[in-house]
Amino acid sequence: MSVFEVLLPAFVAGLIVTGMLAYLGVHVVERGVIFVDLSLAQIAALGTTVGILAGYDMHSSMGYVFSLGFALLGAAIFALSRVHRSTRIPQEAIIGIAYAVAAAASILAMSKATGETEHLKEMLVGNILSVSWSELAKTAGLFALVGAFHFALRKKFLLISMDEPEAERQGLSIRLWDFLFYGSFGLVVTLSVPIAGVLLVFSYLIVPAVSAMLFSRRLGVRLAIGWGMGAITSAIGVYLSYLWDLPTGATIVTTLGAGLLFLSGVRLVTRRAA
């Protein structure tokens, strides 16, 4: 196989994952729940571990059902844990506690499923170079459904993320809409983590969104910048990982960080010039 044939699936995987996560990242950053992705991913991993203990393979349909079921449970917890702005306990604290408990429970469960520990490690770390075209097609199709769902309900999701007091004034059930948001977000995380790993999924979620916020307040412009930045850094990261024989996920994460530093410098220079 040529270098192009080896690297193309990984690059396409990066495009698919960043395409969905860059949009969700706008909501996450605006809501101030930066680590919700890590927490949901860990809760989904706990579900996978429980499925293995129940006798199902982690790559089977039932293994996926267990993972998604736990992710939806996490979505319900985060929706119900939303507190009023005057409360001194921030939701980020609840998210952090959920992550710690899920991580500890996963360690306990993995101690009883030693034969699958390496597979669970692969799920958390990811191996984007080994992704198959059939897996990409399935992921892209499900992401398209999630994207259509968010597009149909975009006004309410964006209103709650960017102007919660106005959403309350209009009588929206914040917790119900939060559950719909976190539930769809959990589905995306459950599909993304086996491909890219927790660290890369988190970076795809946050870094493009933060990069775009440096230059615009408009959603369309933010998405264009986020998608463009994610695509370019993915291509560079995949190529550098092959060129220097480095772990692909870690290389892309580092490239995303370098891209953010570069765009921050561009923003600083343009602001001074203005």
N, C-alpha and C positions, 0 to 999 in steps of 0.2 A: 504494500500500500504506500502511496505517496504521502508526504507530510501533510498536504492539503486534505486528503481523505481521512487522516488520523485526527486532525485538529478541527475539522469542520463540525462534527456533531457537538463537540464541547463549546464551540463558538455559538452555534445555534441554541444550545441549552442556555448559555448566558443571555442571549437575546430574549428568549422566552421568559426566563425567570425575572430578569430586570424589567421587562416590559410590564409585568403585573405588579412587581414589588415597588417600582418607582412611583406608581400611582398610590398604592397603599401607604407608602412612606410619607406622602404629603399629609395624609390623615393622621398618621402616627405622630409625626413631629408637631403638627398643630394641636393635637390632643395632649401632648406632653407625656405620652406613655411609651417612651423610647424602647424600653426593654420588653415590651409585650411579645415581640417576636421570639426572643430567646425563651421566655417563659412558656409560650404555647408550644414551641418546638420540644422543650423538655417534657411537657405534659404529654404530647403525642408520643414521644419516645417511651415514656412510662407505659402508655397504652400498648405499644408494640411489645414491650417486655411482658406485660400481663398476658397478651395473646400467645406469646411463646410458652409461658408457663401453663397455659390452657391447652397446649399441644398443637398450635398452629404455626406454620412457617411464616417468618416475618415478611416474605415477599408474596404470600398468598392473599386471596381476596379477604379472608377472615382476619388475617394479620392487619390488613389495611383498615378493616371495619373497626377493630379494636383501637388503632391509632387515631382514626377520625373521631370515634366516639369519645375518647378522652379529650381530644382537642375541642370538641363541642362542649364537653363538661367545663373545660377551662374557659371557654367563651361565656358560658352562663355565669361562672364565678366572677369574671371581670365585669360583666354587664350588671350584676347585682351589687358589686362592690363599688360602683360609681357613687361617690359621695358628693354632698353639696359643697359648693365652693368655699363656704365658711368653715367647713370641718377641717380640723388641724391635721388629720391623717390623709396624706395624698394617696391617690390610687396607685402611684408608682411603688409605694411601700407594699401594698397588697400584691402587686405583680412580682416584686422581689421575693416575698415570702412564698408565693406559689411556686416560683422557680426553685427555691432552695428545698422545699418539701418534696417537689416532684423529682429533683435530682437525687435526694437522699433515698426516696422510695425506689427509684430506678436502680441505685446501687444495691439496695437490699434484694430487689427482685433478680438482678443479674447474678447475685451470689448463689441463687438457686437454679440458674440457667447457664452454667459455665460453658456449655458447649456452643452457645450462641453469642458469647461475649464479643468475639471478633466481628460478627455480623452487625451487632448493635453499634460497635465502634465505627464500622464502615458507614452506617446510617447517619451517625452524628457528624463524622468528618466529611463524608461524601467522597465521590470519585467521579468527577465530572467528565474525565477522559473516557470512561468506560460506558457512558450512556448510549443506549441504542436508539435507532431511528423510530422504532415502534413505541418506545417509552416516551420519546419526545412528542410523537404524534398524539398519544393519549393525554399527555400533560398539556399540550397546546389546546386540545379540544376542551378539556375541563376548564382551563384558564379562560377560554373564550366565553364559556357559559358564566363564569364568575364575573368577567368583564361586562357581559350583557346585563347581568343582575345589578351591578353597580351603576351602569349607565342609566338603567331604567329608574333607579332610586337615588341618583346622584344629588339631586337638590336637597333632599333631607339629610343624606350622609354628610354633605359638605356644610350644610347649615349647622349641624350639631358639632362638627369638628372645628369650624371657624367662628361660630357665633352661638355658643350654647345658650346664653340668656335669651336671645331672640327665638331659638327653638323652643325653649320653655314657655315663652310668651305666646307662641302659636299653638301651644297645647300638645306638642309631640310627646309621646311616651319615650323618654330618653333611654330608659333601660331596655325597652323592646328593640329600639333601633340599634342600640349598642350590641345587643345579642346578635342581631342580623349581621352587623358589621364584623364582630369578632368571630362569629361562626363561619362566614365566608373567608375571613382572614385565616382561620384555623385550617380550612380546606386547602388554601394556597400553601400554607406552611407544611402541611402534611405531605403534599405532592412535591414540594421543592427540596425539602431537607434530604431525602434519599439521593437526590441527584447532586446537589451542591454542598450539603453539609450545613450545620447550624451557623458557623462563623461567616461563611460566604453569603448565606441567605440574609443574615442580619446586616451585612455590609451593603448588599444590593438594596435592602429596604431603606437604610438611613443615608448612606453617602450620596447617592444621586439626588435625593430630596433636599438634603442640606446644601449641596452644591447649587441646585436650582434656586434656592431661597436667597442666595447671595445676590442674584441678579433681577429677580422679579417677584411681584406679589400675585400676578395673574396665573391662574391654574394652567391654562393652555401653554403658556411660555415655560412654566416650571416643568411640565411634563416633557416638553420638547427638549429642554436642556438636560433633564434627568435621563431620558431615554438615550439621547445622543452621547452623554458622558458615559453611561453604563455600557453602551455598545462599543465605544472606542477603547475604553479601559479593559473590557473583556477580551477584545481581539489582541491587544498588546500583552495582557497577562497570559493568555493561552499560548501565544507565540514565544514569549520569554521563558515560560515554564518548559516548553519543548527545547528551546535553544540551549538553556542552561541546566536542563535535567532537574527541575525543581518541582515540588508539589504544586499542582495546578491551582487548587482552591486558595492556598496561602499566597501564591503569586498574584492571583487576581485581586485578593483583598489588599495586598500591598500596593498594587497598581491603582486601585480605587483610592487609597489614601494619598498616593502621590498626585493623582488627578485632582483631588480636593485641595491639596496644598497649592497646586498650580493655579486653579481657578480662584482661590483666595488671593493669590498674588496678583492675578489679572484684575480682580475686583478692586484691590487696594490701589493699583496703579491708575486704573480708570477713574476712581473716585478722586484721587489727588489731581489728576489732569483736569477733571471737571471743576 
